[in-house]
Amino acid sequence: MNSSFNATLSNVCTYYDIDVYAQVNLFLLFVLMTTIGMTVRFSEIRNDLYRPKGLAIGLGYHFILLPAIGYGLASTPGVITPFAVGLVAVSVAPGGAFANFLALVFQADIPLAVLILTLSAILSMGLLPLNLYFYLELTGLALNLCINVTYIALTAAMIFSGVVVGMVARHRLGFRTLEVLMVIGGLAGTAIGLMAFFHNTTSTVPVWTTPLHVIGLIVSLPFIGTAFGVVAGLAAGVDKPSVVTLGLECGIQNKLVAISCISVLLTGVARDQALSVAIIYDTVVGLVSLVWSIVAWKCLGWTNLKRSDSLWESFKRIRTNLKNAPEEALGVSPLASADAARVSTEMEKPVSNATPQAAYMKEAA
């Protein structure tokens, strides 16, 4: 099946012009990356670089190990090229903000989650297109789809310019303007997801036609990432809340960035099949991450949220922290604003023997 499909493609393959759907996705990708750029906080980098183990595990997995794993899964016999491109696109994407949300709700290591997301946004400007080029072009994985290297460069330009614009906007614009831009960024991300779902489900190869063995490979990605984060965190000797965060950070990729990359790099039936990978991944990763968070909280007791506490109490505490957080933190990253308040207050505190995470949770309580 793989060889016949590729042979057919090779007979009709030509470099195509970017269609309207891809153009819209490029624009939305720029808006989304601008929003991500606005979450980059250099104060977090300065204050939390004293814990290199967790940072090295999270970033090393995202940009070095996972792309190689994705390529290995994509190279499995029986996986046709469009599905292979989808697997690689998901694997090379930066970390997803949903990990920060779960870390905040279940009170894992919030500073580590924010730091990994911040540096992931910065590193993705160069490493995402580099990984795409290496694993799709240099390995020959997608030669039959005639992916134009220019389109990879164009994707890189949108990511780079978006993050840079967001970083500049964070320091130049007022709170209300940033707040509006964050909402627009959220709408852009929603639009990317809805457009992909509609485009795929109305095509001749909707998501439910994906072969079972391909679904199995897609489903394995969040399990592999979560397991790696947990095992690596325990082996590195980091504290338990940090282990929970590493499981979340390594298990969640930004599927919206992956969708935008697929939309630009592919066209026609190949694009619709590759989009199925991102849609299935999005469905599974949220469930896997939520289950891991609950297990770490209720069964293992590894979070700073007590087993006897309820999620409602956690949400109330988050609400209190958000109300007391500085406006600039709220305007940049609502999910991490409680942590921003910690940074500003801890800089005025004398150094103690308590761990930074324990001090933060004590203050939050």
N, C-alpha and C positions, 0 to 999 in steps of 0.2 A: 504493500500500500504506500509506504514511504517513497520508494523509488519511482513508482508510477506517477505519484503526485508531483514529485520534484521534476520528473522528466517532462510532464505537461507544462509546468511553470517555465522550464528552461526554453521551451519552444516559443512562448509568448512574452517572455520577460523583456520589458523595456523600462528605462528610467522614466518615471512619471512626474508630472507636475503636482504640487501639493493642492489637494482639493479644498473646498470650502470647509468641510468638517475638520480637516487637519489644521487649516488656518485659524479657525475658531478655537481649537484645542491649544494651539500655540499661544494665542492671546490669553486664554484662561490660565495656561501654565505660567505665563509671565506674572499674572495677577496673583496666583497662588504662591509663587516663589517670592513675590514681594512681601506678602503676608508672613511667610516663613522667615524672610530676612528681618522683619520687624521684631521677631522673637530673639534675635541674636543679642546677647547681653554680655559684654566683655567683663563686667563686674563679676558675673558668675564664673567665667573662665579663670579670673585671677583668684577668686576665693576658694574654688574647689579643685584646683589642679594638684593640691596636696594629696589627692587620692588617685594615683595613676592606674592602679590595678583595674578598678571597675571601668574607667574610661578606656583603657587599652582593650579590654574584653569587648565592650560594646562597639567601639569604632572598628576594631580589627575584624569583628565578625561581619559587620555591615558592609565594609568596603573591600575586604580581602577574602575571607573564608566563604561567606554566603554567595558571592558571584561565582566562585569556583564550584560550589555545591549546585547552584542553579544550572551551570553549564553541564555538570555531570548528569543531572536529572534530564536536561534537555537532550543530551546525547544518547539517552536510553533507546534501545532498538524499538521501533514501532511508533516513535513520536515524530509526527510530520513537522516540517519546518515552521509553519505558523505557530503551533503550540510551543515549539522550542524557543522561538523569539519571545513569546509571552512569558515563559518561565524565566528567561534571562532578564527581561525588562523588570519583572517583579523583584528579582534577586539583586539587581544593581541599584534599585531605588533607595533613597535615604530612609531613615527611621520615621515611623508615623507618630503623630501627636497623640493618638489614642493611648499610647503607653504612658504618657505624662498624666492623662486624665485618670487612668486606673491607679497609677502610683499615688496620685493626690487623694482619690476617694478611699483607697485601702491603706493609706498612710505608710507607703513603703519609703524608699530613699528618694525623696522628691528632688533634692539638689542634684543628685547624680542623674536622674531622668532629664532634668532641664539642661544639664551640661552636655549630655550625649546628644540631645536634640539640637542644641545650639551648634556644636562642632560638626554634627552631621550635615546641617544646612550649609555650613561653610565648605566642608570637604566635598560635598556633592557637586559644587560648581566645576570641579576638575575631574574628580574620580568617577562620577556617573557617566559622562560621555566617554571617558577613557575606557571604562569597563565595557560599555556598549560596543565600542569599536574593536576592542580586543576579542571579546567572546562571540561577537557576531561576524566580524569581518576577517580578522587575522586567523581565527580558528577555522574559517570556512563554513561555519554552522548555517549561515543564512545566504550563502552565495546564490542559491537558486531563486531567491526573492529579489535579487538585484537591488539591495538597499544602497541608496546613494549616500556616500560619506558626507556629502554636503548637508544632508538632512540631519545627520548626527551632530554636525557642527552647529546647525541652526538651533537644534534642541539645546545644545550646550550654551549658546548665546542667550536664549530665553532664560535658562536657569541662572546663569551668571549675572545677567543684567537685572533680573528680578530680585535676587538676593542682595545685590549691591544697592539697588534703589530702596529696598526695604530697610537696610542698615542705615542708609543716609536719612531716610524719612523718620526713623525712630528718634534721631537726635535733632532734627530740624523742625518737625511739625508739632503742633499742639496736641493735647490729650484728646479733645473731641474729634479732631481730624483723624488721628490714629485709630480711635474707636470706630469711626465710620469705615475706615479702610480695612480694619479687621473683619467687620461684618461683610464687606464686599468680597474679601478673600474667602470667607466661609461660603458665600453664595457661589463664587467661582468654583470652589472645590465640589460643591453640591451639583453644579451644572455639569462638570466633567463626568461625575459618576452617573448622573441621570442620562446624559447624552450617550454614554457608552452602553448603558443598559438598553436604551431604546434602539440604538443603532444595531446592537447585537441581536436582540430578541425579535426584531422585524426583518432580519436577514434570512438567507437560505440555510445558514448554519448557526442557529441559536445555541445558547449555552447548554441546553439540555441534550444536544446532540454530541456533546463532548464524550469521547470514548472513556470507559471506566478506568483504564490503566493510566490515562492522562490525569483524570480526576484524582487518582491515588497519589500521583506525583505532586500535584498542586497542594493537596491536603497535607502532605508530609512536611512542607516548608515551615509552617508555624510550629509544628511539633519539634522539628529539628532545632529551630532557633531557640525555642523556650528551653528545651532540654540542654542545649549547649550553654546558654546563659546561666542556668542553675548550676550545672556541673562545674563550669569554669569558675563561677563565683565561689563555690564551696572550696574548690581546689586552691584558689588564690587566697583564701582565708578572710574574705570580706565579711562584714556583719550580715545578719540574716535579712534585714530590710533591703540591703543593697543586692543581695542574691535575688530577692523578689523582683526588684527593679530590672536587674540584668535579664531575668527570664522574660520580662515584658518587652524590654528594649530590643533584645535579639529576636524575639518572636514576631514583631510587628514591623512591616514595611509600609512605605507610603504608596498605596496602590493608585492614588490619583496621579502622581508623577509617572508611574508606570503606564497608566492608561494614556496619558498625553504622549509619551514616547512612542507607544504602539501606534497611536493615531497618525503620527507624523512619518514613522518609518515604513509603515505598510499601507496597503490599499486593497479594496475589494474583499473577496472571500478570505484572503489571508489575514487581513486586519480583523474581520469579524471573529475568526477562530482564535486569534491571539487575545482579543478582548475577553473571550470566554475564560481565559486563564485568570485575568485580573478580577473578573466578577466572582468566580468560584473562590479565589483566594480571599476576597473581601468578606464573603459569607462565612468562611471557616475561621479566619484569624480572630475575628471579634469573639466568637464563641470560645475558642481555645484560650485566649488571653483572659477572658472573664472567669472561666473555670479555674485557671491557674491562680488567679487573684483570690478567689474564694477558698481554694484549698490551702493556699499559703496563710490566709487569715484564720479560717475556722479550724482546719485540721492540724496545721503545723505550728501556728502561732508565731509566724516569722515577721508579721507586720507590726507596726506601732499602733494599729487599731486593735484594741483588746477583743478577745474572743467573745466576751460578754457584751460588748458594744454592738449597736445596730448601725446599719448603713445610714439610717436617718440621722443618727447622732453625728456621724462623719460629715454628712452634707451640711448640717447646722454649723459645725465647726468651720467648714470651708467657707460658708456664707459669712461668718463672723470675721474670718481672716480677710476675705475679699473687701468687706466694708471698711476694715482698718488699714488696708494696703494703700500705698501711695498711688496717686492717679496715674503716674507714668507707668507703673507696673500693670495696672488694669488696662491701659490703652495698648500695651504691647502684647501681653499674653495672659488672658483671663485665667487659663488653666494653671499658670505658674505664679500667679500674683501673690499667693500666700508665701511662697518661697522667697519672692522678692522682698517681702516685709522682713523675713528672717535675716536676709543679708544686711539690710540697712540697720537693723537693731543690733545684730551680733558684732558689727564693727565697732560699736560703742561699749561692748561688754568686756570685762577682764577675762583673760584666758583661764579656763578651768580644766579639770581632768575629765569632764564629761565629754562624750562623743558629740560631734556637731549635730548628728541626727537626733540624739536624745535631747540635746538642748533645744533644738527646734520644736520637737514634739511637746516638750514641757511648756514651752512658751505658747504653743498653739492651744494647749489644754487650758 
